Amino acid sequence: MATPMIQLSERAVARVRELLGKEQLPPTAGLRLAVQGGGCSGLTYAVRFDSQPAERDKVFEFEGVRVFVDPKSLIYLAGTVLDYKNELMQSGFVFENPHAGKGCGCGASFSA
């Protein structure tokens, strides 16, 4: 079987499951990953829950966790691994994106 265009680490899957469990969302719900214009370097990531995929979304599934990505964002996210880091000073989702070029000083945006 081919490797999905986007991957989630085991830690990311576990954290998404935990967060989904706290929300009152339908069984069709999933995590939406997107790239949008903004920040110092031009592009930022958006991560949120959606109740269902949009018509043109690519839908990925990882151990029961659904991930929705729109076609434009998929261009920038192909090959990305989404991880979750839980460290002393900072916790959150981390994008390991082979297309991300220079990031900005604050770490909130990137160029491609």
N, CA and C of each residue as an Amber inpcrd file, in Angstrom:
protein
   336
   0.8460000  -1.1790000   0.0000000   0.0000000   0.0000000   0.0000000
   0.8920000   1.2440000   0.0000000   0.5200000   2.2430000  -0.7420000
   1.3100000   3.4690000  -0.8690000   1.2470000   4.2900000   0.4190000
   2.3190000   5.0130000   0.6850000   2.3630000   5.9100000   1.8380000
   1.4260000   7.0840000   1.5860000   0.5940000   7.4470000   2.5810000
  -0.3070000   8.5860000   2.3910000   0.4740000   9.8760000   2.1670000
  -0.1560000  10.8280000   1.5080000   0.4880000  12.1130000   1.2250000
   0.7580000  12.9040000   2.4980000  -0.0120000  12.6310000   3.5370000
   0.1660000  13.2510000   4.8470000   0.1680000  12.1230000   5.8640000
   1.0070000  12.2540000   6.8790000   1.0620000  11.2310000   7.9180000
   0.9070000  11.8690000   9.2900000   0.3680000  11.1170000  10.2350000
   0.2730000  11.5360000  11.6270000   1.0960000  10.5740000  12.4670000
   1.8830000  11.1190000  13.3760000   2.6400000  10.2710000  14.2920000
   1.6710000   9.6380000  15.2890000   2.1380000   8.6270000  16.0000000
   1.3010000   7.9940000  17.0230000   0.8930000   9.0090000  18.0860000
   1.8190000   9.9030000  18.4580000   1.5040000  10.9340000  19.4620000
   0.4250000  11.8810000  18.9520000   0.4910000  12.2460000  17.6710000
  -0.5140000  13.1460000  17.1020000  -1.8820000  12.4710000  17.0700000
  -1.9200000  11.2060000  16.6680000  -3.1880000  10.4680000  16.6410000
  -3.7850000  10.4140000  18.0420000  -2.9640000  10.0990000  19.0330000
  -3.4510000  10.0070000  20.4140000  -3.9950000  11.3490000  20.8970000
  -3.3030000  12.4350000  20.5880000  -3.7470000  13.7630000  21.0350000
  -5.0290000  14.1850000  20.3200000  -5.1330000  13.9180000  19.0300000
  -6.3570000  14.2580000  18.2950000  -7.5310000  13.4680000  18.8650000
  -7.3200000  12.1830000  19.1330000  -8.3900000  11.3690000  19.7400000
  -8.8360000  11.9670000  21.0740000  -7.8670000  12.3530000  21.8880000
  -8.1720000  12.9420000  23.1930000  -8.9930000  14.2190000  23.0300000
  -8.5800000  15.0860000  22.1230000  -9.2920000  16.3440000  21.9060000
 -10.6740000  16.1200000  21.2970000 -10.7690000  15.1910000  20.3560000
 -12.0720000  14.8800000  19.7500000 -13.0490000  14.3580000  20.7970000
 -12.5180000  13.5890000  21.7550000 -13.3570000  13.0450000  22.8210000
 -13.9770000  14.1250000  23.6930000 -13.3530000  15.2850000  23.7550000
 -13.8570000  16.3970000  24.5670000 -14.8790000  17.2470000  23.8220000
 -14.9280000  17.1200000  22.5130000 -15.8510000  17.9050000  21.6880000
 -17.1410000  17.1150000  21.4650000 -18.2090000  17.8200000  21.1930000
 -19.4710000  17.1620000  20.8510000 -19.6550000  17.2600000  19.3440000
 -18.9710000  16.3690000  18.6410000 -18.9830000  16.3840000  17.1810000
 -19.5810000  15.0820000  16.6550000 -20.1460000  15.1220000  15.4510000
 -20.7190000  13.9040000  14.8650000 -19.6220000  12.9080000  14.4770000
 -19.9890000  11.6630000  14.2150000 -19.0060000  10.6430000  13.8300000
 -18.2780000  10.9630000  12.5270000 -18.8300000  11.8630000  11.7220000
 -18.1870000  12.2550000  10.4620000 -17.0690000  13.2710000  10.6810000
 -16.8880000  13.7400000  11.9080000 -15.9360000  14.8070000  12.2120000
 -14.4940000  14.3570000  12.0230000 -13.6400000  15.3470000  11.8340000
 -12.2240000  15.0690000  11.6990000 -11.4020000  16.3260000  11.9080000
 -10.1090000  16.1630000  11.7890000  -9.1620000  17.2550000  11.9420000
  -8.9110000  17.8910000  10.5850000  -9.0890000  19.1990000  10.4990000
  -8.8060000  19.9110000   9.2520000  -7.4200000  20.5270000   9.3410000
  -6.5800000  20.2080000   8.3440000  -5.2640000  20.8150000   8.2020000
  -5.3010000  21.6960000   6.9700000  -4.7950000  22.9040000   7.1000000
  -4.8060000  23.8300000   5.9700000  -3.5710000  24.7170000   6.0140000
  -3.2450000  25.2710000   4.8660000  -2.2000000  26.2800000   4.7400000
  -2.8840000  27.5220000   4.2050000  -2.6220000  28.6530000   4.8480000
  -3.2370000  29.9030000   4.4200000  -2.2030000  31.0140000   4.4270000
  -2.4920000  32.0650000   3.6940000  -1.5880000  33.2010000   3.6450000
  -1.5530000  33.9220000   4.9730000  -0.3480000  34.3640000   5.3640000
  -0.2240000  35.1310000   6.5950000   1.1400000  34.9810000   7.2280000
   1.3780000  35.7470000   8.2550000   2.6350000  35.6820000   8.9820000
   3.7670000  36.3890000   8.2600000   4.9120000  36.4380000   8.9090000
   6.0940000  37.1410000   8.3840000   6.6230000  36.5130000   7.0940000
   6.5400000  35.1850000   7.0010000   7.1230000  34.4810000   5.8540000
   6.1240000  34.1610000   4.7530000   4.8410000  34.4740000   4.9610000
   3.8690000  34.3340000   3.8880000   2.8310000  33.2430000   4.0310000
   3.1440000  32.1520000   4.7560000   2.1980000  31.0480000   4.8920000
   2.1130000  30.6100000   6.3520000   0.9150000  30.2320000   6.7780000
   0.7250000  29.7070000   8.1270000  -0.1140000  28.4370000   8.0630000
   0.0140000  27.6210000   9.0960000  -0.7960000  26.4140000   9.2120000
  -2.0720000  26.7420000   9.9750000  -3.1510000  26.0780000   9.6060000
  -4.4060000  26.1660000  10.3460000  -4.8000000  24.7470000  10.7360000
  -5.1610000  24.5640000  11.9920000  -5.5610000  23.2580000  12.5140000
  -6.8510000  23.4660000  13.2940000  -7.8920000  22.7460000  12.9220000
  -9.1660000  22.8520000  13.6370000  -9.9810000  21.5890000  13.3890000
 -11.0400000  21.4260000  14.1480000 -11.9610000  20.3200000  13.9180000
 -13.0870000  20.7820000  13.0080000 -13.5210000  19.8950000  12.1230000
 -14.6700000  20.1360000  11.2540000 -15.6400000  18.9750000  11.4220000
 -16.9190000  19.2770000  11.2900000 -17.9300000  18.2390000  11.4740000
 -17.9680000  17.2370000  10.3270000 -17.5030000  17.6610000   9.1450000
 -17.4460000  16.7520000   7.9950000 -16.5380000  17.3540000   6.9330000
 -16.0640000  16.5330000   6.0000000 -15.2060000  17.0730000   4.9440000
 -16.0170000  17.8880000   3.9380000 -15.3440000  18.8240000   3.2950000
 -15.9510000  19.5640000   2.1850000 -15.9240000  18.6660000   0.9460000
 -16.6850000  19.0400000  -0.0530000 -16.8490000  18.2040000  -1.2470000
 -15.5260000  17.8470000  -1.9230000 -14.5910000  18.7880000  -2.0140000
 -13.3460000  18.5400000  -2.7530000 -12.1720000  18.1420000  -1.8510000
 -12.4200000  17.9960000  -0.5580000 -11.3430000  17.6280000   0.3620000
 -10.7790000  16.2530000   0.0700000  -9.5090000  16.0920000   0.3210000
  -8.8810000  14.7750000   0.3630000  -9.0160000  14.3300000   1.8170000
  -9.4930000  13.1110000   2.0270000  -9.7100000  12.5940000   3.3790000
  -8.7130000  11.4710000   3.6400000  -7.9740000  11.6110000   4.7330000
  -7.0270000  10.5880000   5.1740000  -7.5530000  10.0100000   6.4770000
  -7.2170000   8.7600000   6.7650000  -7.6340000   8.1700000   8.0320000
  -6.4560000   7.4690000   8.6750000  -6.2600000   7.7470000   9.9620000
  -5.1660000   7.1760000  10.7340000  -5.7340000   6.5920000  12.0190000
  -5.8220000   5.2770000  12.0770000  -6.3190000   4.5940000  13.2750000
  -7.6390000   5.1930000  13.7560000  -8.5450000   5.4390000  12.8240000
  -9.8570000   5.9660000  13.1590000  -9.9480000   7.4800000  13.2160000
  -8.8220000   8.1780000  13.1260000  -8.8250000   9.6440000  13.1180000
  -8.8670000  10.1170000  11.6690000  -9.8960000  10.8830000  11.3320000
 -10.0330000  11.4060000   9.9720000  -9.3570000  12.7690000   9.8720000
  -8.6740000  13.0000000   8.7510000  -7.9850000  14.2610000   8.4920000
  -8.4660000  14.7890000   7.1510000  -8.9050000  16.0490000   7.1260000
  -9.4160000  16.6850000   5.9160000  -8.4230000  17.7400000   5.4370000
  -8.1360000  17.7150000   4.1340000  -7.2240000  18.7040000   3.5470000
  -7.8150000  19.1710000   2.2240000  -7.9160000  20.4910000   2.0520000
  -8.4270000  21.0270000   0.7940000  -7.3470000  20.9120000  -0.2860000
  -7.7380000  20.9020000  -1.5670000  -6.7700000  20.6940000  -2.6590000
  -5.6210000  21.6970000  -2.6960000  -5.8830000  22.9800000  -2.4220000
  -4.8020000  23.9770000  -2.4450000  -3.7940000  23.7270000  -1.3330000
  -4.2830000  23.4160000  -0.1430000  -3.3810000  23.1520000   0.9810000
  -2.5650000  21.8930000   0.7510000  -3.1480000  20.9190000   0.0750000
  -2.4540000  19.6550000  -0.1590000  -1.1670000  19.8630000  -0.9530000
  -1.1430000  20.8670000  -1.8140000   0.0700000  21.1790000  -2.5800000
   1.2270000  21.4710000  -1.6250000   0.9470000  22.2130000  -0.5530000
   1.9760000  22.5940000   0.4140000   2.2070000  21.5320000   1.4930000
   1.2200000  20.6610000   1.7160000   1.3100000  19.6910000   2.8060000
   1.7450000  18.2950000   2.3720000   1.8210000  18.0330000   1.0780000
   2.2090000  16.6960000   0.6050000   3.5640000  16.3130000   1.1990000
   3.6270000  15.1370000   1.7930000   4.8650000  14.6510000   2.3980000
   5.0480000  15.0640000   3.8470000   4.1020000  15.8180000   4.3890000
   4.2040000  16.3220000   5.7590000   3.8550000  15.2430000   6.7740000
   4.5720000  15.2580000   7.8870000   4.2470000  14.4290000   9.0490000
   3.8110000  15.3810000  10.1540000   2.6140000  15.1510000  10.6890000
   2.1320000  15.9390000  11.8160000   2.4520000  15.1730000  13.0870000
   3.1940000  15.8090000  13.9760000   3.5790000  15.1960000  15.2430000
   2.9840000  16.0260000  16.3740000   3.0210000  15.4810000  17.5740000
   2.6070000  16.2310000  18.7570000   3.7290000  16.1570000  19.7720000
   4.1890000  17.3180000  20.2100000   5.2630000  17.3930000  21.2060000
   4.6680000  17.8810000  22.5160000   5.0350000  17.2190000  23.6010000
   4.6090000  17.6250000  24.9310000   5.8670000  17.7980000  25.7630000
   6.3770000  19.0270000  25.7730000   7.6340000  19.3180000  26.4470000
   7.3980000  20.2850000  27.6000000   8.3860000  20.4280000  28.4410000
   8.2700000  21.2410000  29.6450000   7.8260000  22.6730000  29.3480000
   8.4380000  23.3030000  28.3760000   8.1550000  24.7110000  28.0880000
   7.0700000  24.9280000  27.0360000   6.7690000  23.8930000  26.2490000
   5.8160000  24.0930000  25.1580000   5.2340000  22.7560000  24.7170000
   3.9470000  22.7650000  24.4380000   3.2710000  21.5900000  23.8940000
   2.4660000  22.0190000  22.6800000   2.3620000  21.1260000  21.7010000
   1.5440000  21.4430000  20.5460000   1.8720000  20.5840000  19.3490000
   1.0840000  20.7560000  18.3070000   1.3050000  20.0310000  17.0670000
   2.4880000  20.6440000  16.3300000   3.2880000  19.7790000  15.7200000
   4.4770000  20.2010000  14.9870000   4.3850000  19.6360000  13.5770000
   4.5460000  20.4940000  12.5810000   4.5280000  20.0830000  11.1830000
   5.9530000  19.8270000  10.7210000   6.2270000  18.6170000  10.2800000
   7.5110000  18.2840000   9.6590000   7.2480000  18.2630000   8.1600000
   7.4530000  19.4330000   7.5340000   7.0370000  19.6570000   6.1590000
   8.2510000  19.8070000   5.2430000   8.4200000  18.8870000   4.2830000
   9.5710000  18.9780000   3.3820000   9.5130000  20.1860000   2.4420000
   8.3440000  20.8040000   2.3050000   8.1920000  21.9580000   1.4150000
   8.4310000  23.2820000   2.1260000   8.5040000  23.2560000   3.4510000
   8.6750000  24.4940000   4.2070000  10.0980000  24.9980000   4.0410000
  10.1870000  26.1970000   3.5220000  11.4950000  26.8320000   3.3770000
  11.8170000  27.5970000   4.6360000  12.2320000  28.8050000   4.4450000
  12.6130000  29.6640000   5.5590000  11.4140000  29.9650000   6.4530000
  11.5970000  29.8100000   7.7510000  10.5750000  30.1850000   8.7140000
  10.8510000  31.5770000   9.2400000   9.8860000  32.1560000   9.9090000
  10.0890000  33.4860000  10.4760000  10.6920000  33.3620000  11.8710000
  11.1190000  34.4670000  12.4270000  11.7520000  34.4790000  13.7330000
  10.8550000  33.9850000  14.8500000   9.5640000  34.2650000  14.7620000
   8.6480000  33.8460000  15.8240000   8.1940000  32.4000000  15.6500000
   8.4630000  31.8020000  14.4970000   8.1000000  30.4070000  14.2680000
   6.6540000  30.1790000  13.8940000   5.9070000  31.2400000  13.6250000
   4.4830000  31.0990000  13.3330000   4.1660000  30.9520000  11.8510000
   5.1470000  31.1830000  10.9820000   4.8690000  31.0710000   9.5520000
   6.0890000  30.5280000   8.8220000   5.8870000  30.2250000   7.5370000
   6.9630000  29.6570000   6.7240000   6.7950000  30.0890000   5.2800000
   7.8330000  29.8670000   4.4890000   7.7470000  30.0920000   3.0430000
   7.8890000  28.7440000   2.3580000   7.4070000  28.6680000   1.1350000
   7.5020000  27.3980000   0.4000000   8.1870000  27.6280000  -0.9300000
